[in-house]
Amino acid sequence: MSTDDTAVPLPGGTWSLGDLTVTRFGYGAMQLAGPGVMGPPADRDGALAVLREAVDLGITHIDTSGAYGPRVTNELIREALHPYPESLHIVTKVGAHRDEQGGWPPARRPEDLRRAVHEDLETLGVDRLDLVNLRLGDARGTQPGSPAEAFGTLVELQQQGLIRHLGVSNATADQVAEALAIAPVACVQNMYNLAHRHDDALIDDLAGKGIAYVPFFPLGGFSPLQSSALSAVASRLGTTPMSVALAWLLRRSPNVLLIPGTSSVAHLVENVAGAGVPLSRDDLAELDGIGSGSGAAG
């Protein structure tokens, strides 16, 4: 684990995912697909421009999944950025596929996971995936159950040289502990934001172990965060509520990595600038009172 607030011109500095150094401010490619994360984007050139701008800004952590589109975001990433800069690291996720209704049914049988990893390798145009997250739970949130068989399958693929590092997503603390007993875990990717703080204890535990925590829906997902306290702090600082929400996440713990998504270059630049908004002790105290301590993952 390491952080360095001066190594890159991005808020938050860097973090080490195993032996991979990434910017704590990353980019999530989910929104580059069409409506409902299905099909191609309405503006393909615009989507490619966002990816190129992310790299130009110094972002070295892009999050994606073969289920987005499906395969759409991975195809866009390859078209926009291949051959990839040595500093760029792409994190993908397996464990769900898409049905004709746009649902996300689980796909965690060994044969499903092997197929997904090989598809990601082919679509992204790489010989080894930097990091693969195993998606547990379902669209309702985390669900009980052992990750052993599915995670063990990814460990086998890692041993074959197809995956560099492993993570888990939409996971309970018990599932994280069980995965850690099987093999090293480089990151945990769960739903978390100012209003949904159910993983507070897990974040602190992972920080002590040098494991990254990557919140998805850092801005509330499909229902943007709304809070009078958040708006009050933003107004006082002369910025937007979403900027304050991102800045708060970077201050929450040094192991928190951000992957806010957008299909707009202007919005991407705004997010990067917003995450660097300075927050005083009084600001942080006011924001800390927002958390509900509960939430559901998507």
C-alpha positions in Angstrom: 0.0 0.0 0.0 1.1 3.5 -0.7 -0.3 7.0 -1.2 1.4 9.9 -2.8 -0.3 13.3 -3.0 2.3 14.8 -5.3 3.0 12.0 -7.9 0.1 12.9 -10.2 -1.9 16.1 -10.9 -5.1 14.5 -9.7 -6.8 14.7 -6.3 -6.0 12.0 -3.9 -2.6 10.9 -5.3 -2.0 7.2 -5.9 -2.6 3.8 -4.4 -0.9 0.4 -5.0 -3.1 -2.4 -6.1 -0.6 -5.2 -5.4 2.3 -4.2 -7.6 0.2 -1.8 -9.8 0.2 1.9 -9.0 -3.1 3.6 -9.9 -4.5 7.1 -9.4 -7.0 7.2 -6.5 -9.2 9.1 -8.9 -10.2 6.7 -11.6 -12.9 6.4 -14.2 -15.8 4.0 -14.4 -16.8 3.1 -18.0 -20.3 1.8 -17.3 -22.1 4.9 -18.6 -20.5 4.7 -22.0 -22.9 2.0 -23.1 -26.4 2.8 -24.2 -29.6 3.3 -22.1 -29.8 0.7 -19.3 -26.2 -0.2 -19.9 -27.3 -2.0 -23.0 -26.2 -1.6 -26.6 -23.9 1.1 -28.2 -23.7 4.7 -27.1 -25.7 7.3 -29.0 -22.5 9.3 -29.6 -19.7 6.8 -30.2 -17.1 9.5 -31.0 -18.1 11.3 -27.8 -17.5 8.1 -25.8 -14.1 7.6 -27.3 -13.3 11.2 -26.5 -14.1 10.7 -22.8 -11.8 7.7 -22.6 -8.9 9.6 -24.3 -9.5 12.6 -22.1 -9.4 10.4 -18.9 -5.9 9.2 -19.9 -4.8 12.8 -20.9 -5.9 14.0 -17.5 -3.5 11.4 -15.9 -6.1 8.8 -14.8 -4.4 5.4 -14.7 -7.4 3.3 -13.3 -10.3 2.5 -15.6 -13.1 0.2 -14.4 -15.2 -1.8 -16.8 -17.0 -5.1 -17.3 -17.8 -7.4 -20.2 -21.4 -7.2 -19.0 -21.6 -3.5 -19.9 -23.3 -3.4 -23.2 -22.6 -6.4 -23.2 -18.9 -6.0 -24.3 -19.6 -2.4 -25.6 -17.4 -0.6 -23.0 -14.5 -3.0 -23.5 -14.7 -2.5 -27.3 -14.7 1.2 -26.8 -11.7 1.1 -24.4 -9.7 -0.9 -26.9 -10.7 1.3 -29.9 -9.8 4.5 -27.9 -6.7 3.5 -26.1 -5.0 0.3 -27.5 -2.1 -0.1 -27.4 -2.4 0.9 -23.8 0.1 3.2 -22.0 2.2 1.2 -19.6 0.9 3.3 -16.7 -2.8 2.5 -17.5 -4.5 -0.3 -15.6 -7.9 -1.7 -16.6 -10.0 -3.4 -13.9 -12.8 -5.7 -15.1 -15.6 -7.6 -13.4 -17.2 -11.0 -13.9 -20.0 -13.0 -12.2 -23.1 -11.7 -14.0 -24.4 -11.6 -17.6 -27.2 -9.7 -19.3 -30.5 -11.1 -20.3 -32.9 -9.9 -23.0 -34.8 -7.8 -20.5 -31.6 -6.0 -19.4 -31.3 -7.8 -16.2 -28.1 -8.9 -14.4 -28.5 -12.7 -13.6 -25.6 -14.3 -11.8 -23.1 -16.2 -13.9 -20.7 -17.7 -11.3 -20.3 -21.3 -12.4 -16.7 -22.1 -13.2 -17.5 -22.4 -17.0 -19.2 -19.0 -16.9 -16.3 -17.3 -15.2 -13.7 -18.9 -17.6 -15.7 -17.8 -20.6 -16.0 -14.2 -19.2 -12.3 -13.9 -18.5 -11.4 -15.2 -22.0 -13.9 -12.8 -23.6 -12.5 -9.9 -21.7 -9.0 -10.8 -22.7 -10.0 -10.9 -26.4 -12.2 -7.8 -26.3 -9.7 -5.7 -24.5 -6.8 -7.1 -26.6 -4.5 -8.1 -23.8 -2.8 -11.3 -22.7 -3.4 -10.8 -19.0 -6.1 -8.8 -17.2 -4.7 -6.4 -14.6 -7.4 -7.1 -12.0 -10.7 -9.0 -12.1 -13.4 -8.5 -9.5 -15.8 -11.3 -8.7 -19.3 -9.9 -8.5 -21.3 -11.5 -5.7 -24.9 -10.8 -4.6 -27.4 -9.6 -7.1 -29.3 -6.5 -8.2 -30.9 -6.3 -4.8 -27.6 -6.0 -3.0 -25.3 -8.3 -1.2 -26.5 -11.9 -0.5 -25.3 -14.6 1.8 -23.4 -17.5 0.4 -19.9 -18.8 0.0 -17.7 -17.3 -2.7 -15.2 -20.2 -2.5 -16.0 -22.1 -5.7 -16.2 -19.0 -7.9 -13.2 -17.2 -6.3 -11.2 -20.5 -6.5 -11.9 -20.6 -10.3 -10.5 -17.1 -10.7 -7.5 -18.1 -8.6 -6.9 -21.0 -11.1 -7.0 -18.5 -14.0 -4.6 -16.3 -12.1 -2.2 -19.2 -11.6 -2.4 -19.8 -15.4 -1.2 -16.2 -15.9 -4.4 -14.8 -17.3 -5.1 -12.5 -14.3 -2.7 -10.4 -12.3 -4.8 -9.5 -9.2 -8.2 -10.4 -7.8 -11.0 -8.5 -6.1 -14.5 -9.0 -5.0 -17.6 -6.8 -5.6 -21.0 -6.5 -3.9 -19.6 -8.6 -1.1 -20.4 -8.9 2.6 -17.6 -8.6 5.2 -17.8 -12.4 5.8 -17.4 -13.1 2.1 -14.4 -10.8 1.9 -12.9 -12.7 4.8 -13.5 -16.0 3.1 -12.0 -14.9 -0.1 -8.9 -13.6 1.8 -8.5 -17.0 3.3 -8.2 -18.5 -0.2 -6.0 -15.9 -2.0 -4.9 -12.3 -1.7 -7.6 -9.7 -2.5 -6.4 -6.4 -4.0 -9.7 -4.5 -3.7 -13.3 -4.7 -2.6 -15.9 -2.9 -4.8 -19.2 -2.2 -3.1 -21.9 0.4 -3.1 -20.9 3.3 -0.8 -21.4 7.0 -0.7 -22.2 9.9 1.7 -25.8 8.6 2.2 -25.1 4.9 2.3 -22.4 4.2 4.9 -23.1 0.6 5.8 -19.5 -0.4 4.9 -17.8 2.0 7.3 -16.3 -0.8 9.5 -15.2 -2.8 6.4 -13.4 0.2 4.9 -11.4 0.7 8.1 -10.6 -3.0 8.3 -9.4 -3.1 4.7 -7.3 0.0 5.2 -5.5 -1.7 8.0 -4.8 -4.6 5.6 -3.6 -2.4 2.8 -6.6 -3.4 0.6 -8.4 -0.8 -1.6 -12.1 -0.1 -1.3 -13.7 1.1 -4.5 -17.2 2.5 -4.1 -19.6 2.1 -7.0 -22.4 4.6 -7.3 -20.2 7.2 -5.4 -22.7 9.9 -6.4 -25.8 7.9 -5.6 -26.1 6.0 -8.9 -29.4 6.3 -10.8 -30.8 8.5 -7.9 -28.3 11.3 -7.3 -27.5 12.2 -3.8 -29.8 14.8 -2.3 -29.3 16.3 1.1 -29.8 19.7 2.6 -26.5 19.4 4.5 -24.6 18.5 1.3 -26.2 21.4 -0.5 -25.3 23.8 2.3 -21.7 22.8 2.3 -21.5 23.0 -1.5 -23.1 26.5 -1.4 -20.7 27.7 1.2 -17.7 26.4 -0.8 -19.1 27.8 -4.1 -19.2 24.4 -5.7 -21.6 21.6 -6.6 -23.0 18.9 -4.2 -21.5 16.2 -6.4 -18.1 17.8 -6.1 -18.4 17.8 -2.3 -19.5 14.2 -2.3 -16.4 13.1 -4.3 -14.1 15.2 -2.2 -15.6 13.6 1.0 -14.9 10.1 -0.3 -11.3 10.9 -1.0 -11.0 12.2 2.6 -12.9 9.3 4.1 -9.9 6.9 4.0 -6.6 6.7 2.0 -7.6 3.3 0.6 -10.8 4.6 -1.1 -10.4 4.8 -4.9 -13.0 6.7 -6.9 -14.5 5.5 -10.3 -17.2 8.0 -11.1 -18.6 7.5 -14.5 -19.8 9.9 -17.2 -20.3 10.0 -21.0 -19.3 13.7 -21.2 -15.8 15.2 -21.4 -17.0 18.4 -19.7 -18.5 16.4 -16.8 -15.4 14.3 -16.5 -13.2 17.4 -16.1 -15.8 18.8 -13.7 -15.6 15.6 -11.6 -11.8 15.7 -11.4 -11.8 19.4 -10.4 -14.6 18.8 -7.9 -12.9 16.0 -6.1 -10.1 18.3 -5.2 -12.3 20.7 -3.3 -10.8 21.4 0.2 -13.0 20.4 3.1 -12.5 21.9 6.6 -13.1 20.1 9.8 -16.5 21.8 10.1 -17.4 20.7 6.6 -16.5 17.1 7.4 -18.4 17.1 10.6 -21.5 18.4 8.9 -21.2 15.9 6.1 -20.6 13.0 8.4 -24.0 13.5 9.8 -25.7 12.6 6.5 -24.9 8.9 6.5 -27.9 6.6 7.0 -25.8 3.6 7.8 -27.7 1.4 5.3 -28.1 0.9 1.6 -28.5 -1.5 -1.2 -26.1 -2.4 -4.0 -26.7 -2.6 -7.6 
